[in-house]
Amino acid sequence: MNKSYLKQMLTYFSKVYHLGEKINTLNKKRVKSPFEISTITFVVLF
């Protein structure tokens, strides 16, 4: 997969589905998590 194609695809998904806003609205249930929920979600998407 070409890097520019991947960038275009991610830009499209971000604009259409507003992924950044949805990821930031997620809440974490655990009390002591060493990672932010947005970081975990970003990694899972890839």
Summary of the structure (lengths in Angstrom):
residues: 46
radius of gyration: 12.9
end to end distance: 13.3
largest distance: 39.9
contacts: 76
relative contact order: 0.11
helix: 65%
strand: 0%
